[in-house]
């Protein structure tokens, strides 16, 4: 059945609202850890030997593998808690699975269905991690555990692809559309319409990501396009990027700013290359428009995931300015960590517990924790 528009109760799949005791403990844990004071991550550029040693200390065990959603994992988010590992995963059919990794019991995970189609983007709110924002083709929702409801923030007849917050308070967001447009959404306004819709000249927009320091900039990735835009100068028609990252010959799956300064961008392309660009203008210090020429030659990487696997997205380790994580087609199955130079720093693998491709990966903002999601809905926690 179709998920209706408007607010939805936060009731697990297969449970009536009155008989959801199995999930009460999980939601209570989410509420409790969201009240913790957030730790300030130590963010720095890479001391390679020290970083490789920390990666080598991370391991995967049988009890850290679990099927959390029923279908292909399309997105993941990890709660910033220092005490509990809480992971959210979105799948191909609109399901969101929540898993308390520290819980060894059957009620440590629950599935909710707030969407009709692929949940392509998930973020815990940086201002209030009791809010989990999720995006699918038809809507952007906010799961508020304190009210046990999935509110609808934005709804569109055109298919949505991705979103990111425009400021730390998480009240506004930039949203990408599969037809190439982008929109600005304000959670404080009435209704579910955007405050601004913009044609940026893309045929398709797959990901959008806001600069971590200068929030007026965001990077969009599409068909063969990667452009950086200034949110202050958006026009309904004819908006031009302030900077472009050239050289992509096939469709681009993702583009993300580095987490500390935003001075780097990493992209994944269907031409079987990973590319990194570095801002030569040092935007974070002198506030000029960013310029991101390729800083290193493209790095060969098998990105041919085919039709049955979610496309790879290279994501930066939030604690490292110049290191990113990406899925791998190599055997034995593994998750790879690269420096922005293209140097392979570490491969996460386990012959007994990891036998599938983890296309979607997420790294904890302050702890040495990596989660990989595969195309059968299974999560692996290193």
C-alpha positions as a printed Julia matrix, in Angstrom:
382×3 Matrix{Float64}:
  0.0     0.0     0.0
  1.05    3.56   -0.7
  2.42    5.57    2.22
  0.04    8.53    2.63
  1.14   12.16    2.58
  1.42   14.08    5.83
  2.65   13.03    9.29
  3.03    9.3    10.01
  3.2     7.61   13.42
  6.59    6.06   14.23
  5.24    2.52   14.37
  7.4    -0.44   13.26
  6.41   -2.57   10.29
  4.08   -5.4    11.26
  3.13   -3.87   14.61
 -0.01   -2.06   15.6
  0.47    1.2    17.45
 -0.82   -0.39   20.66
  1.53   -3.39   20.5
  4.86   -1.78   19.77
  6.5    -2.71   23.08
  9.33   -4.46   21.23
 10.46   -1.13   19.81
  9.92    1.01   22.89
 13.37    0.17   24.25
 15.06    1.09   20.97
 13.26    4.43   20.7
 13.91    5.16   24.38
 17.62    4.55   23.79
 17.58    6.91   20.79
 15.88    9.58   22.9
 18.32    9.15   25.79
 21.53    9.29   23.75
 20.23   12.34   21.85
 20.3    14.27   25.13
 24.02   13.61   25.62
 26.38   16.5    25.09
 27.96   16.07   21.7
 31.71   15.49   21.65
 33.9    17.78   19.61
 35.73   15.64   17.08
 39.48   15.94   16.69
 39.78   16.83   13.05
 43.15   17.01   11.37
 45.11   16.18    8.28
 46.59   12.76    8.06
 49.47   11.48   10.16
 49.59    8.41    7.94
 51.2     5.92   10.3
 49.02    6.91   13.25
 45.89    6.83   11.13
 46.72    3.45    9.59
 47.32    2.05   13.07
 43.86    3.21   14.2
 42.28    1.65   11.1
 44.11   -1.63   11.69
 42.72   -1.78   15.23
 39.13   -1.86   13.92
 37.67   -5.35   13.52
 34.46   -7.08   12.43
 32.83   -9.9    14.41
 29.76  -12.09   13.83
 27.61  -10.2    16.34
 28.36   -6.94   14.49
 26.64   -8.15   11.3
 22.87   -7.93   10.96
 20.15   -7.72    8.33
 18.51   -4.41    9.22
 16.33   -3.69    6.16
 14.72   -6.11    3.73
 16.22   -4.85    0.48
 19.2    -3.05   -1.0
 20.82   -0.43    1.25
 20.69    2.96   -0.51
 21.7     5.26    2.37
 22.98    5.18    5.96
 23.51    7.5     8.91
 25.19    6.95   12.27
 24.15    8.69   15.5
 26.92   10.88   17.03
 26.54    9.27   20.49
 29.71    8.4    22.4
 28.06    5.62   24.4
 25.8     3.7    21.99
 26.26    2.77   18.32
 22.91    3.53   16.67
 22.76    3.12   12.89
 19.97    4.01   10.48
 19.73    2.45    7.01
 17.36    3.27    4.14
 16.54    0.7     1.47
 15.19    0.47   -2.07
 11.54    0.14   -1.07
 11.16    3.06    1.34
 12.07    1.24    4.55
 14.25    2.69    7.3
 15.9     0.27    9.69
 17.22    1.35   13.1
 19.82   -0.85   14.82
 21.25   -0.46   18.31
 24.53   -2.31   17.69
 25.22   -2.55   21.43
 22.01   -4.53   21.98
 22.39   -8.3    21.6
 18.66   -9.0    21.73
 16.14   -9.35   18.92
 14.49   -6.04   19.79
 17.74   -4.2    19.05
 16.52   -3.43   15.52
 13.23   -2.28   14.0
 11.95   -1.4    10.53
  9.76    1.6     9.71
  8.14    2.45    6.35
  7.84    6.24    6.0
  8.43    6.28    2.21
  7.18    4.65   -1.0
 10.5     4.39   -2.85
 14.28    4.31   -2.42
 15.56    6.18    0.63
 18.56    7.76   -1.08
 19.68   10.16    1.67
 19.68    9.98    5.49
 21.08   12.4     8.09
 20.72   12.75   11.84
 20.2    16.47   12.5
 23.46   18.11   13.65
 21.42   20.42   15.9
 19.26   17.69   17.45
 20.1    14.01   16.79
 16.65   13.04   18.08
 15.64   14.03   14.52
 16.42   11.69   11.61
 15.79   13.27    8.22
 15.17   10.96    5.28
 14.6    11.57    1.58
 12.99    9.44   -1.12
 11.62   10.19   -4.58
  8.4    11.74   -3.31
  9.24   13.4     0.02
 11.67   14.66    2.63
 10.64   13.63    6.14
 11.85   14.23    9.67
 11.54   11.34   12.11
 11.19   12.94   15.55
 11.66   10.26   18.21
 10.51   12.56   21.03
  7.07   12.79   19.37
  7.21    9.34   17.71
  6.22   10.77   14.33
  7.62   11.11   10.8
  6.74   14.67    9.79
  6.67   15.65    6.12
  8.9    18.63    5.37
  8.83   18.69    1.58
  6.76   16.88   -1.01
  7.07   17.07   -4.78
  5.61   15.6    -7.96
  9.19   15.58   -9.3
 11.55   12.93   -7.97
 13.95   13.99   -5.21
 17.52   12.62   -5.13
 19.46   14.06   -2.17
 19.65   16.84    0.41
 21.99   18.56    2.85
 21.58   21.13    5.63
 22.44   24.76    4.88
 23.36   25.66    8.46
 24.15   24.01   11.78
 20.62   24.55   13.09
 19.33   22.28   10.3
 16.26   24.45    9.67
 16.97   24.92    5.97
 18.21   22.45    3.38
 19.24   22.29   -0.25
 17.47   19.49   -2.11
 18.49   17.88   -5.41
 16.05   16.52   -8.02
 16.6    13.67  -10.47
 15.6    15.99  -13.35
 18.58   18.24  -12.53
 16.94   21.07  -10.58
 17.63   21.99   -6.97
 15.39   23.6    -4.34
 15.78   25.36   -1.01
 13.49   24.08    1.75
 12.78   25.86    5.05
 11.35   23.68    7.86
  9.89   26.75    9.59
  7.47   27.61    6.78
  3.92   26.31    6.47
  3.23   23.55    3.97
  5.58   21.28    2.06
  6.54   23.53   -0.87
 10.11   24.85   -1.33
 10.94   28.5    -0.8
 12.97   28.51   -4.03
 13.3    26.21   -7.06
 16.31   26.62   -9.33
 17.42   25.3   -12.73
 21.21   24.85  -12.47
 21.58   23.49  -16.0
 22.02   19.83  -15.04
 20.23   16.96  -16.79
 20.37   15.02  -13.53
 21.43   15.85   -9.95
 22.48   12.85   -7.89
 24.05   14.42   -4.8
 24.26   17.85   -3.17
 26.65   18.7    -0.34
 27.13   21.96    1.57
 30.6    23.36    2.34
 31.45   22.63    6.03
 32.87   26.11    6.71
 31.38   28.52    4.18
 27.78   27.4     4.15
 26.88   29.62    1.21
 28.54   27.13   -1.13
 27.3    23.69   -2.14
 28.59   21.13   -4.64
 26.21   19.27   -6.96
 27.02   16.12   -8.93
 25.05   14.95  -11.94
 25.39   13.37  -15.37
 28.94   14.37  -16.28
 28.74   17.6   -14.31
 30.2    18.62  -10.97
 29.61   22.26  -10.06
 29.95   24.46   -7.0
 27.2    27.04   -6.49
 26.7    30.08   -4.28
 23.34   29.84   -2.49
 23.17   33.67   -2.33
 23.17   34.01   -6.12
 20.67   31.36   -7.19
 18.19   32.33   -9.93
 15.19   30.4   -11.16
 16.79   30.24  -14.6
 20.35   30.62  -15.82
 22.21   29.97  -12.57
 25.9    29.38  -13.28
 28.38   27.57  -11.04
 31.14   29.6    -9.42
 33.45   26.65  -10.09
 33.33   23.38  -12.03
 35.3    20.17  -11.69
 36.03   19.06  -15.27
 37.2    15.78  -16.73
 34.34   13.39  -15.97
 33.44   11.42  -19.1
 30.49    9.41  -17.72
 27.87    9.87  -15.02
 29.04   11.04  -11.6
 27.64    9.12   -8.62
 28.68   11.54   -5.86
 30.75   14.61   -4.94
 31.53   15.65   -1.37
 33.57   18.4     0.32
 36.24   17.34    2.81
 35.04   17.64    6.44
 37.49   20.03    8.12
 38.17   22.91    5.71
 36.1    21.91    2.69
 39.21   22.53    0.61
 38.95   19.17   -1.15
 36.26   17.45   -3.19
 36.16   13.72   -3.99
 34.05   12.31   -6.83
 33.09    8.8    -8.0
 32.48    8.39  -11.72
 31.19    5.58  -13.95
 34.36    5.9   -16.04
 36.02    3.81  -13.29
 37.93    6.68  -11.74
 38.08    8.43   -8.38
 39.01   12.11   -8.6
 40.0    14.67   -6.0
 40.17   18.41   -6.48
 41.76   20.91   -4.12
 40.75   24.54   -3.67
 43.63   26.76   -4.71
 42.01   29.92   -3.31
 41.99   28.77    0.34
 38.33   29.73    0.64
 38.12   29.14    4.35
 40.6    31.95    5.08
 40.08   34.66    2.52
 36.48   34.02    1.36
 37.1    34.07   -2.36
 35.06   31.99   -4.71
 36.43   28.44   -4.59
 38.34   26.92   -7.49
 38.85   23.17   -7.52
 41.25   22.07  -10.26
 42.2    18.38  -10.1
 44.95   18.13   -7.5
 46.1    14.62   -8.5
 45.69   12.44  -11.6
 42.46   10.4   -11.58
 42.84    7.16   -9.68
 41.71    3.97  -11.4
 39.0     2.23   -9.39
 36.45   -0.37  -10.5
 33.11    1.41  -10.07
 31.19   -0.99  -12.34
 28.58   -2.01   -9.77
 26.0    -3.06  -12.37
 22.23   -3.04  -11.94
 21.97   -5.11   -8.75
 24.3    -3.08   -6.53
 23.92    0.47   -5.25
 26.45    2.77   -6.89
 29.56    3.57   -4.87
 29.86    6.9    -3.07
 33.24    7.95   -1.68
 32.71    9.6     1.74
 35.33   11.42    3.78
 36.23   10.21    7.25
 34.74   13.07    9.35
 37.87   13.02   11.55
 40.35   13.3     8.66
 40.71   16.14    6.19
 42.33   14.1     3.44
 41.15   10.47    3.74
 38.0     8.88    2.32
 36.18    5.54    2.37
 34.69    3.78   -0.66
 33.23    0.37   -1.53
 35.19   -2.1    -3.62
 34.54   -4.77   -6.25
 37.79   -6.54   -5.32
 37.95  -10.05   -3.85
 38.08  -10.94   -1.06
 35.28   -8.45   -0.39
 36.48   -5.29    1.3
 35.93   -1.61    2.06
 38.82    0.66    1.08
 40.32    3.78    2.66
 42.3     6.12    0.41
 44.3     9.29    0.92
 43.38   12.1    -1.46
 46.56   11.35   -3.41
 45.03    8.03   -4.43
 47.22    6.05   -2.05
 45.41    3.03   -0.55
 45.84    3.27    3.21
 43.79    0.3     4.43
 41.32   -2.36    3.34
 38.66   -3.52    5.79
 37.95   -7.21    5.24
 36.96  -10.38    7.08
 36.78  -13.7     5.24
 34.28  -15.13    7.73
 31.92  -12.18    8.17
 32.17  -10.05    5.01
 31.37  -11.85    1.76
 29.48   -9.16   -0.17
 30.05   -5.73   -1.71
 29.35   -2.85    0.7
 28.35   -0.03   -1.66
 27.22    2.4     1.05
 29.48    3.23    3.99
 29.38    5.65    6.9
 32.03    6.64    9.47
 31.32    7.78   13.03
 32.11   11.51   13.54
 34.25   11.0    16.68
 34.85    7.27   17.22
 36.77    4.66   15.22
 33.64    3.0    13.83
 32.83    2.17   10.21
 29.54    0.69    8.97
 29.15   -0.9     5.54
 25.78   -1.73    3.96
 25.22   -4.26    1.18
 22.51   -4.98   -1.38
 20.62   -7.5     0.73
 20.0    -5.08    3.62
 22.85   -6.34    5.78
 25.07   -4.0     7.84
 28.65   -4.71    8.93
 30.18   -2.72   11.8
 33.97   -2.46   12.13
